[in-house]
Amino acid sequence: MDVASTCSVDRVFLDLKLLLDKLNVMLRPGKIGYADVGVTFLKIEAAYLNITFLKTFVMCARKWRHCNDLDLVSLPSFLSCIEDTVHKYEEDIHSLCLMLESDALGMRDVGDEVLFKFLKQIKSFKQAIIQVYFALASSRSLESNSCMPVDELMEFIDLILQNLADLTTTDLCIVEMDPQVGAQVQALESKLTFLKSFIPFAKLRGTVDIPALLLAHFEVVTLDAARLSYMCSCWDDEFCNPQFCSMIYEQQQKITPIDFQVYEIYMEVLRATRSSKSLHNRMMDKRILNNFNDSLIGCLWELLCCSSSFMDSMKDEMGILYAGLRFLRSILREQQEKMNEQNEKIGALICEAGIIICSPSLNRVKEGEVSFLESTEVLDCCDMLANTNTHLKHFKDQISGSSVIESLPSFHSLRAPEVSKTSTHMLSKGKMPIAHEVMVGLDDEAEKVIERLVSGSKQVEIVPIVGMAGLGKTTLAKKVYNDSSVIYNFHIRLWCIVSQAYNMKNVLLQILHSDGKHSRMDDEFQNLDEHALLQKLYQKLKGNRYLVVFDDVWDIEVWNELGISIPDDKKGSRIIFTSRSSNVASQVEYGGKPHNLRPLSEKESWELLQKKVFGKEDCPQALHGLGMEIAKKCKGLPLSIVVAAGVLATIEHDICVWEGFAESLSSTTVSDAEQCKKSMELSYEHLPYHLKACLLYFAAFREDEKICAKKLMCLWIAEGFVEIIEGKRSEDIAEEYLMDLIHRNLVMVSENRSIGGGKTCYIHDLILEFCKTVAKEKNFLQILRGYDELSIFNEPPNLHRLSICCSEEDFIKSKLFCPDLDTLLFFNATPGDKFGMLNISSFFCIYKRLKVLNLEDINLMLKELPAEVESLLCLRYLALRTAQPMEFIPPSIAKLSHLETFRLNSCTTVSLPDSIWNMKKLRHVHVQRNCIILLSSSDNVVENLSTLPNLDTLSNLCLYLDQEGENILRRIPNVHQLQIFNCGGRNRKNVID
């Protein structure tokens, strides 16, 4: 075997990676279509996935090839066979990289054949590789010397972790094939991450050489993990069966980073009294501490999820330790130099925690192998746990005056209770049509902008509308966008809201759908990646004179990403930016002079206030002077004016009352933003108590999110905000609440219903920020955005609602534990990502007090609901989305006797169990595709019918129009809205409202 061939695997790995990177770039608009090379792309990705696993094996086999204690005489020859085989394809694969730049279609034709043969050869090694891994692990023992130096073992762990990550993130990922196997992959990742974090931590704490016996154990664990990861990569028709899934689970469970055999050695390492000595620099030391602390948090979180095995006192202490470790995580994130001196104390505390958390006795209790009271070792852990918690408390007290503590969230103990029957409120007319936006003082501004849109250069030009928050930028853009001369001038008009924290895929989907012509293509667009969507946009705009509005642009980065899909055909196309920053447009190609929006004059301010308070009627003369004074104090800010008008419209039109309101507005010189905030504070204080809770609930949603009004009202009802009035539907009362907030100018309608009222609604971003602030101050709702906030959050006393917006991956990584929550609302920060949540059993194990659980924004990789769902006995609202075909709901769901709303976004028809007829409080059932309700044989007898007397809405019910179908309809006598699909012909859709 020549020397060159020993590196063939590495070189082919690099060429395949280069091929993927180049294709990803070329798939952008105007380069090459996915339809042309999509199949080849998947083959390249499959080859890349296989070569990465092969690379890991070759690295491992090279290290063990010369070990004397191995009884594997065939290993060197097997390794040579692999490398020689790869070497045969090295030149062909390298030529594909060169060909791609000059002839992509030619590369496709040649590449398909080369890659097919290459994959066939690589896959032929898989069974033998699995056997070699098994033999290597079996040959190791605690008496053996380690074959790998620590640095090489760490490199081996890194390669396996990368392999596991590839299994769950590529287009060919194992997650999409079987969620159960994917869950085992994630569990394996956690175990290897523990080893990877422990070794540097031990060195940092003064262990120069990891004890040989411990290192030998780590090698066995790593080899077993490598074998198991390779087995997971073999997922295809040959292995696709329940036995394979069960075997993967059993093998994963047997892999234990710290077991009884090495626990004493592990404790000795952590108890070493030698002083911590920096190996790198302060920042690297903190990273090492943080990584091991994160691993311990993950291990402790697993224990807490199974805490029913432990006594209450032990569970409480474990919860305190969990909060303490998350506190250390927040300290380690601090960048202040003065906190570096705390590293030694933090390291000692982490050592104490590590000894307890990794105790095999605790883990045996968790697995149910022994009972809590039977294990003296576990009882000893109780004492150690209490001592460690005491030490953590002392440490926290010592630095309680530092800026670290001050930077942590502060919480208050106030709670907004449910609305009682004695609440008093002013109800508005529920289905009163929404009035058109009142526009004052924008005619001259609109004329200037329209002139720039319909005349001037034929080159694409950006027209920025710039001004402070609440000045009316979006209102002006809407007026211009809907102007008849603009509609006539442009072939295509598109609109999207960008916002401060934007997601590029969401922005693209908004643009492509905004012309109202693609509602039937939603599913197709949703499944496309950003590159494909950029290409769709380019194709849509190419050759047309278009107007595209980007509302609420904060950063130039959005244009840098979108610019390649904006063609310039010299047809006079225009782009409008609305932004608070005049710098945004000046930084981009085609950027024009900003149109700086002026505040309203005093006369215009008074005109707007009058129209919002009195409509077409005149203001009483006695209130004229006070009204002008109030308008003047709003400083020309339309948002401030309409919010103030919302208050004036609901209070008595009396001189004394208006004088009091005018005095409450700031009479001193304050900034425009402060004046706007003051208007919102006054508007909030004038709300009836029940509307305060409803308004603050908007803080749970994302900026500029168009919220489904029906869904929002169901949430309000489940939360207990809506008063129960005999003889009235709760939904009608909730709609009156929403209309009241709309009439007070605090909530805006984004889409109207044909029968009156709002279909979707939203609030201005300034009002949203106000709601967030008040909700947090009153401990009404805590909002967590992104991993940085999630990872250091500890549940404060009396917190009842939590809204989370992050990626699914960050949520899993954060290991959040808030067992006392009433409400958990989850919003995905990266919609469209392939990552899916594999296991939601933890939601049901941890959050047993939940009344509201909204996971509708997560792609759940589930084919069935976990059995643990029945433990959420208080649940009133449950919303889920599944990316796997969930064909039936288990009968145990009937144990959720308080459930009122059940929403399921499924990709297939779902069978609801016959036990659903026992859920007497059920009011709303919505299944995104279709649902079938099962009946037992005796239920076909009319006399045996049991009903759902409170069911209000049901969609989308797939029904046979026969005797059984008639029986089902008889059992929902009070349904208000019903969507039926005839099972005999799904094109026929009947809607009863």
N, C-alpha and C positions, 0 to 999 in steps of 0.2 A: 504493500500500500504506500503510494507516494505521499510526500509531506503536504502537497497541495490539497489532496482529497480530504485531509483531516479537517480542513476549514470549509468544506463544501456546504455543510449545513448552515453555517453562519452566513456565507455569501448568498445562498439561495434565500435565506430569511430576509436579508437586507434588500435583495432585488424584489421580492414579493411585497415587502413593505413599501418600497419606492413605487411599485406599480399601483398599489392601492392609493397612495397619496396623490400620484399624478392623475389617476382617474377621478378622484374626488374633486380635484381642481377643474378638470376638463368638463365635468358634468354640470358646471355652472352655465348660465344662459349663454347661448351663442357659440359654444365650443362643440359639444357633442350631446346627443340625446341619450337618455337612460334606456330608451327602447332599443337603441342600436347596440349597446354594450352591456345591458343589464345582466344577462345570463352569464356573460364572461366575467363581469364584476363579482358575481356570487361565487363563481368557480375560483377566482383569484383569492377571494376572502376565505373560502374553504381550504385552499392550499396553504394560505398564510396561517390559519388556525392550526392545521396539522403540523406545519413545520415548527411552530412555536413550541408545541408539546414535544416534538422530536428533539428540538434544541435543548430543552430541559433534561430529557433523558440522556442525551449524549454527554452533556456536562456532568451528570451524575455518574454515568458508566465509566467515563474517563478517570474519575477519581478512584473508583473501586477496582479498576482493571488490574492494578498491580498489588492489591492487598493480599497478603499471604494467607489470611484466615478465611478466605472465600473459597468455597467448594464449587466454583463456577468456571470450569476450564473453557467453556464455550463463549464466555462473555467477550473476550478480545475479537474473536472471529465474527461474532454477531455484530459487534460495533463496526468492524471493517465492512461488513456486508451493507449495513445501513449507509455508511458514508460513501461507499462506492456507488450505491444505487442513486443517491442524491447527486453525486458528481456527474452521473450520466446526463442529468437534466439541467445541470448548471448553466451550460452555454445557451441552451434553448430558452430558458427562462430569462437570462440576461438579455438575449436578443429581443424578447418581447418588450423590455423597458425601452430599448432604442427604437423599436418599430412604432411604439405608441405615439411618439412625438411627431412622426412624419406620416404615418398611415394607421389611424386608429381602427378602421374597419378591417384592414389587412391583419392587424394584430389580433382582432377578434377571431378571424377565420383560422389563423395559425394557432392562436392561444387555446382555443377550445379543445383541440386534439391533444396538444402538449399537456395541458393541465389535467385532462381526463386520465391520461396514462400515468402522469406523475401521482395523482391522488390514489389511483388503484394500487400503485407500488407501495406508497407510504402506508395505506390502510392494511396491507398484507403483513406489516410488522406488529400490528397492535396487540394481538393476543400474546405474542412472544415478549413484548415489552412489559405487559402487565405481569407476566410470570416472572420476569427478571426482577422487577420491583419487589414482588412478594418474596422471592428468594433472598434478595439483599436484606430486607427487613427481618426475615426469619433468621438469617445468619448472625444478626447483631444480638448482643446480650449485654447485661450490665457488667459482665466481666471483660467485655471486649474493649480494646482501645479504639478511640475515634479515628476514622479514616479521613475525616475532613477537618482542617483547621477551622477555627471559629469564623473567620472572614469568608471562607468558601461555603460554609454552612449557611451563613446569612445570604450569600449570593444565590444559593440553591433555593432557599425559602422565597426570595424575591421572585425568582423565575416561576415557581409554583403559584405564587399569588397572582402574577401577571396572567398565567394560564387560566386560573379560576375567574379572573376579571373578564378575560376574553370569552369565557363560556356564557357569561350573562349579559354581554354588551354588544356582540356582533350580530349581524343579520341572521346568522345561523345559530343563534344562541340557544342553549339548552332550556332556558326559561320558557320560551315559546313552545317548546316540545313537551315539557312536563314540569309543572310548577313544583311538584314534590321533590324532584331531583334538584331543581334550582335552589330550593330551600336548604338542601344538604350542602350544596356548594357554598352558600353564604355561611353556614355553620362552620364549615371547614376553613373558610377565610378567617373567621374570628379566632380559631385555635392557632393558626399559623401566625397571625398578627400578634397574638400573645407572646409566642416564642421570639418573634422578631423584635418585640419591644423589651422583653425581659433581659436578653443578653447584654445590650448596651447599658441598660439600667444597672445591672449587677456590676459591670465594669466601672460605671460612674460612682457607684457606692463603695468601691475599693477592692472588688474581687478581680485581681489581675488575671488569674486563670480560672475559667469555669471548671469545677470538678469534673474529672473524666467520666465518672458514672452518670452524672447529670447530662453531660454532653452526648454520651452514648444513647441515652434515652431520647434526647432531642432528635438525634439522627433517625432513630426508629420511627418516631412520630412524623418526621418530615418525609421519610420514605413511604410510609403508609399513606400520607396525604398525597404524595406524588402519584402513587398507584391509583388511589381513588379518583383523583382529578383526571387521570388518563382514562379510567373506566367511564367517567362521565362524558368524556369527549367521544366515546364510541357510540354515543346515542344515535341509533339508526333503526331500520326495520328489524335487524337481527336482535337488538337488545330491547326493543320497545315492548315491554310487558310488565305487569305488576310485580312479578318476582324480581326483576331487575331493580325496580324502585325500592322494594323492601330490602334487598341485599345492600344497596347503596346506603340506606338509612342505618342498617345494622352495623355496617363497616364504619360509618362516620361516628356512631355512638361509641365505638371501641377506641377511637383515637382520643387519648387524654393527655394534654400537655403536662399536667402534674398528677401523678398517681401515687398510691401508697408506697411503692418501692422507692421513689425518689423524693417524697415529700420532706423527709428529715433533712436531706441534703439541701433542698430548696430553702427550707427554713434557716439552715445555717448560713446560707449565702445572704439572705435578707437580714439576718440578725448580726451580721458582721459589724463589729464596733469601729472598724477602721474609718477614718474620716473620708468623706467624699472629696475627691480631687478632680478638678476639671480636666477633661481629656481634650477638649476642643476650645470652645469659647462659651461665654455666658448664654448666648442665644441657642447654641447647639445643646448645651446642658439642659436648658429649659425644654427644648424639644424632646429630649430623651425622657425627662421626667413626665412630660405631658403625654407622650405616646404610651408609656407603661400605665400611667394613671387612667388613660382612656380604655386600655384593655381591661383593667380592673373594674371600671364602671360597667363595661359590657358583661363581664362575668357576674358581677353583683346584680345587674339587671335581670339576668337569666334566673338567678336565685329568687329575686323578688317576684318574678312572674309565676313561680311555683311556690309562693310563700304560704299557701294553705297547708303545706306539710309541716310548717313551723308553728310554735306557740306564739300567741299574740305579743308577748314581751320581746321575743326574739325578732319578730317581724318589725316591731317598732324600732328596735336598735339597728336593724339592717337598713331601715328607711333613713335613719339619722346618719348612718355611715354613707349611704348613697348621696345624701344632700351634702355631706362634708367633702366627699371626693369631687363632686361637681363644683363646690366652692373652690377647691384647690385648682381645678381646671380653669376657673375664671382668673385666679391669681397668676397662673402660669401664662395666661394670654396677655397679661399686662406688659407693656414695653418700658415701663419706668425703670431707670437704672437702680433706684433705691430699693426696688423689690428683688433684685438679684441676690441680695444677702439672705433672702428667705429660702433659697434653694436647698440648703442643708437641712433645715427643719422640715421642709416639704418632703424631701427625700425620705427622711426618717418616718414621717407619718404614712407615706405610701408603702414603706416596708411593712409597717404594722398591719395595714389594711390587706396587703398582698398575702400575708401569712394566714389571715382569717378567711379571706374570700376563696382561696385555692385549697382550703382544707378538704381532703377527700371525704371526711366524715360528713361535712355539710352537703357535699354533692351527692353522697349516698342517700341522705335524707330527701334531697330534691328529687332523685330518681325513684324514691319509694322503696329502696332496698332495705332500709331500717326505719323505725319510727323515731321521732324526735327524743322521746323520753328514754328509749332503750340505749341510746349512745352516750356514754360518759364523755367521749371526746367532743361531742356536740355541746354538751353542757359546759365543758371547759371553754369552748369557743364563745359562749355567752359572756363569760367573765372577761375574756380578751376583748370582745366586741365593745363591751361597756367601757373598758379602760381606754381603748382607742378613740372612742367617741368623746370621752372626757379630754383627751389630749388634743383632738381636733377643735373642740370648743375653746380650750385655752389659747390655742394658736390664733383662732379667729378673733378672740377678745383682745389679744396682744396688738393686732394690727387694725382694730376696729376704727381707729381714727384716721387711717390712711386714705389716700385717694382711691385705692382699690375698692374699699368698701363703699365709698361714696359713689363710685361709678356703677355699682350694682343697682338693679331696679328696686325702688321703694314701693311698698304696697300698703294699702289701707284696709281696714276691716269692714268698711261699709258694704252692704249688699242690697241690690235692688230686688225686693221680694216680689212674689207673684201678685198680680192685681186682684184685689178683693172685690167682692160683689158690691161693696158700698162706695166704690170709686165714682166720682162725679166727673163728667166730661161734656164737652160740647161736640156733638156728632155732626159731621157734614153729610151731605147727600151722597151716598155711596157711589152711584154710577153716573154722577153728573159728568158730562163730557169735559175733557180737559181743554182749557182755553189755550189758544195759540199764544206763543211767547209775545209779550209786549216789548216792542222795540222803540226806543226814543233816542233821538240824537245821532242815529247811525246813517242817515240818508247821505249826507255829504261824504262820510267816511267810505260808505259802500261805493259811491260813484267813483271815487279815486281808485279804489282797488279794482273795480270792474274795468275801468279804463286801461289799467295795466294788464288785465287778463285778455282783453279782446283786441288790443292793438299793440303796436310796437314790433320788436324783432320776431322773426320766424323761428329763431333758436329757442330751445327750451329755456325757460326762466323761472327762478324761484321768487315768489312774492312773499316775504315774511311779514306777518302781522305780529307786532311786538307790544307788550305792555305788562304791567304787574298783574298778579292774580286778582280775579274778581272784577277786571276792568271791562270784560265783554268781548274778548278776542274770539272765542268760539261762537258767540252769538253773531258777530259780524261775519265770520267765515260762513256760517249757515245761511245768512241773508244773501251773501254774494253767490254761494253755491246754488241756491234755488232761484236766482234771478233769471227771468225769461231770456234775456240777451245772452247770458252765460250758457244756459241750457241749449240755446240755438247755435252758439258758436262752437261747442265742443262735441265731438262724436261720442266720447266716453267721459263720464265723471265718476270718480272713485273717492272714498273717504275712509280714513282710519284714525283711531286714537292711539297715540304712542305711549304717553305717560312717562313718569320718571323711571320706574322699574318695568321696562318693557321686555316682552319675549318675542323674538324675531318671527317665529312661526305664527304666533297669534296675530302679529301685525300683518303678515302676508295673507293669512286667512281672512282677516277683516277686509283688506283691500279687494281681494278676489270675490268676496261675497257682497260687497257694498252696492253693486249695481242691481242686486235683487234678482239676478238671472241664474244663480247657481245653487238654489236651495236643494235641488235634487242631487247635486254633486258633492254635498257636504262630506259624505263618507269617503269618496274618492280623494278629495283634497286633504282630509284629516290624515290619511294614510301616507301622504307624500312627505318627504323630508324637505328641509329648507331649500336645498339646491333645486329640486324639482319644482317647488312653488315659485322660486325666483324665475325659473324658466317659463312657467305658466304666465306669470305677470308680464314678462318681456314679450311673449307671444301675443298677449291680450292688447298691449299698448302699441306694438310695432305697426307702423303704417297708419295710425290714427292720430287725430288731434285730440289730446286728452287733457283733463284737469284732475290732478290728484291732490287731496288735502291731507296733510299730516298734522293732526291736532295735538297740541300739548307736547311739543318737542323740547327735551331738556338737554340732549347731548348730540353732538355731531356724528357720533358713532353709528346711529341708526341709518344715517344717509350713506356713510361709508359702506355699510353692508348692503343697502338697497340700490345704490347708485348704478351697479352693473345691470340692473334689470330695467332701467329707465332709458329707453332709446331716444335719440334726438334725430328725428327725420326732417327737421327744419319745416315743421308744419304749424308753428305757433303754439305748441303745447305749453302748459303752465303748471306749476306746482305751488301750493300755498303751504307755508309753515305757520303755525301759531306757536308762539314761544314767549317765555318771560325774559329771554336773553337775546339781545340784539347781535351777540357774537355768533350765534348758531349759524345764521345764513351767510355771514361774511366769510366763513371758513370753507364753504363748499363751492364746487363748480356750479355755474349757472346762477349763483347767488346774486339777487338784486338788492337795491336799497331797501332797508326795513321801513315798513309803514308803522310808525309809532302811534298807537291808539291813544287818543287824548281822554282825560276824564270828562264826565258830563258837566255842563255848566250848571249854575244854581237853578236857572229856569228849567233846563232839561231834567235835572234831578227832581224838582217838584212835580213836573209833568209825569214822570215815571212813577213817583210815589202815589200820585192821585189815581192813576190808571190801575195800579196794582191793588189799591185799597178800595176804591169806589167803582171800578169798572167804567161803564159808560155814564154813570151818574156824576153829578157835580159834588165837590166837597162843600159841606156846610160852611157858610161864611164865618161862623164863630171859630171854626177850627183851622181856617185858612192860614193865619199867621203862625200857629203852632206847627202846622204841617210843613210850612216853608222852613221853619227853624230846624225841624228834624231832618228834612232833606239836605239842608246846608251842612249839618253835622256829619252826614255820610260822605262828605268830601268827594262827591262825583263818582263814587264806586257803585256801579249798578248792583253788584252782589249785596253790598251793605244796604243799599236802598230797598231791594226786594225782600231781604230778610226782615228789615224794620217794618216794611209794609205788611208782612205776614203777621206780625204781632198786632199792628194797628187794626187789621181787618178782623181780629178776633176779640178785641177789647171794646168796651163801651165807647161810643162816639160822644164823649163827654169832655168838656174843657179841663176839668180837674184831673181826669184819668190821663189825658194826652199830655198835660203839663208834667205829671209825674214821670211819664215815659221820656219826655224830652229832657228832663233833668237827669234821668239815669244815664242818658247818652253822655259820653265824655264831653265836657265843656272846655277842657284844656287842650293845648296844642299837642297832638299825638300823631304818630305816623299813620299813613293810610291803612297799613296792615293791622295796626292796633285798633283802629276805629272799626274795621271790618270784624275783628275778633270781638269787640265790645258789642256790636250789633247781634252777633251770634249768641253771646252769653245772655243778653236780654231776651232774645227769642226763646232760648232754651228755658230760662227761668219762668217764662210765661206759659210754658206748655203744661197741660194737665199731667199728672204723675204717670199715667199709663202711656202717654205719648213720649215721655222722656225715655222710658225703657225701649220703646219701639225705634226711636231715632238713634239712640246709642248703639243699637244692634247693627246698624249699617257699618259701624267701625270694623266688624268682623270680615267685611268683604274687601276686595282689592280695589285700588284706585281706578276710577272710570269703568268699573264693571257694570254691565247691564244685567240687573238682577231680575229674575222671573218673579213677577208680583205674586203669583199663586204659591210658589215655593216659599217666598218670604213670609207670606201670611200663615202658611202651615207651620213654619218655624216659630213665629210669634205665638201661635196657639199652643204648640208643644212646650214652649217656655213658660206658659202661664200668664202672658202679658194681656191676653184678651179676656175681657169680662164675660162671664156666663150670664146671659139674660134669657129667661124662660120664654120659649116661643120664637126665638131668633136663632138662625144659624150662626155659629161662631165665625164662619168664613165671611158672612155679611158684615158682622161687627168689625172683623179685622180689616175688611175692605174700607169701611168707614174711617178707621184709624189711618189707613194709608192715604185716603183722599184728604183727610184733615191735614196731614203733613205736607201734601202737595199744595193745598190751598194756602198753607202758611209759607210757601216758597222755600221750604227746607229740603224737599225731595222733588226731583224733576222726572217727568215721564219721557222715556226714550222711544216708546212704541205704544200706540193706543189700541185698545180692543174695539172691535166693530160694534159691540153692544154698549160701549161706554166704559170709562175707567182705564186704568193703565195696564198694559200687558207686561212691559218691562220698565224698570225705573233705575235711577242712580242719584247720587248726590255730588255736588261740587267738591273738588279736591280740598278746598279750604274748610268746608263744612266737615268733610271726612277727617281732616287732621284735628279739628275741634272735638269731634266725637271720640276719636282715639284718646285724646288727652283726658277728657272727662271720664271716659269708660275706665281708664287705668286709675285715675285718682280715686274713683268711687269703688274700685275693685269689682266693677260690674263685669268687665271683660278684659282679659289679657291678650294682646296681639303679639305674636312672635313671627318674625320675618327672617328667613335664612338660617344657616347652620350656626353662625356666630351667636345669635340670640338663643337658639334652641339648646345649644350644647351646654350653656352655663345656667339655664333656667332651673330654678327649684320652686316647687309649688308652695306658695305662701299660704298662711291660714285663710280660710274662708274664700278661697278662689273657686268660682263655680263655672266659669266659662273660659274657654281657650280657643283662639283662632290661630291657626298655623298656616303660613304660606312658605313653602320650601320645596325642594325637589324630594321625590320619594326616597332617594338614596340618602340624602342628608337627614331625613326624619328617622330612618332606620339607624343611621350612624349615631344619632344624638342620644339614643336610649332613654327617651323621656319617660318619667314615671310620676304620674299625678293621679293617684287612686281616688281622690275625693271629688273629682270633676263631675259636674252635672251635664256639661255641654262640651263637645269636641267637634270643631269645624275645621276641615282640612282643605286647603287650596294648593294645587300643584303649581310651583313656580316655573316649571319647565314642561308644560303640556306638549304632548307629541313625542316625548322621549320614549325610547324603547324600554327603558327600565320600568319594571312593574313590581308591585309589592307582592311577595310570594306567600306571606303568611300573616294573617290578621288575627290569629288566635290570641296574640298578646293584648289586643284591644279588649277582648272579652275577658281575659284573665285579670287585667289590671284595672280597667275602668268599669267596675261592676255597678257603680252608682249612676251611670250615665242615663240622662233622659233624652238627650239629642246626640246622635252620632251621624255626621255627614262625611262620608268617604266617596262622594260621587265624583270627585275630581281625581281620584287615584285609579290607575289601571290595576285592578286586582287580578293576579294570575291564579284564579281559583275556578275549579269546575263545580265546586259545591261549597255551601256555607259550612264553616267549622262547627262542630257540635257544641263548642263553648258559647255559641251565640245565646243559648238558652239561659245563661247566667246573668244576662242584662235584664233583670226583672223589672226595672223602673223605666225601661226605654219607651219613649213615646214617638220618636222620629228616627227612622233608619233609612239612609240613602247610600247606595253602593253602585259601583261601576265595575264590571268584570270584562277583562280582555279575553277570557276563555269561555267556551260554551257551557254556561251554567244551565243545565237542562231542567233541573228541579230544585225546589226549596224543601228542606227537610221538615217533617211533621212537627219537630221540636220547636219550630218557630211559634207555635200556638202557646208556648209557655210565656211568651211576651204578652201577657194579658193586658198591659196598658198601652200597647202600640197603637198609635193613631194614624201615622203616615209611613208607608213603605214604598220606597222608590228604588227601582233596579234598572240600570242601563246595561242591558245584556245584548250579546251579539247573536242570540238565537231565541227560539220560542221556549218559554219557561213554564213548567208545570207547577202550579200552586197546590199544596196538599189539601186533602179534604178536612184536615184539622183546622184550616183557616176559618171554618164556619163557627168555631168556638171563640174567635177573637172579637168579642162584642163591641169593643171600643174602636175598632178599625174604621177610619173615616176616608182615607185616601190610599189607593193602590195604583201605582203607575209603573208599568213595565215598558221599557223603551221599544222593544220589538213587539212581541205578542206574548200573551199568557193564556194558559189553559187552567181552569179550575176543576179539580178532580171531585168526583162524587163516589161515595161508597154505594154498593149495590142496593142497600136498603133505602138510600136517599132518593131513589126514583119514585118512592111512594109518597104522594103529596102529604099525607098525614104526618110523615116523619120529618118534614122539612124544618130545619132550624135556619134562622135568618141572621143577616148582618144588619141590624136595624139602623145603625149609625153610618153605614157606608155612604159617602157623599160623592166620590168620584172613583171611576174604575176605567183604566185604559192600559194597554190595548187588549181587549178580551177577544180571543179567538173562539168562536162559538158555532156549534152545529145547530142549525135552526130546526130542531126536532123536539121531542118530548123532554129530553135531558136538558137541552138548551132553555126550554121554557121553564123548567124547574129551577135552573140557576137564576133566571131573571126574577122569578117569584121570591127568591131568597134575598133580594136586594131592593126592597120595596121603596126605600126613601132616597135612592141614588139621584143625584142632581145632574151629574154629567157622566155620560157613558159612551165609550168608543168601542164599537164591535166590528170584528172582521169575520165574515162568513167563512168558515173553514172549508166550505166547498168551493169558494171562489174568492181569493183574497183581494181581487181588484175592487170588489164591492165593499164600500166602507160606509157605515151608518153612524152618524153622530147625533145623539139625543142630548139636548141641553135645555 
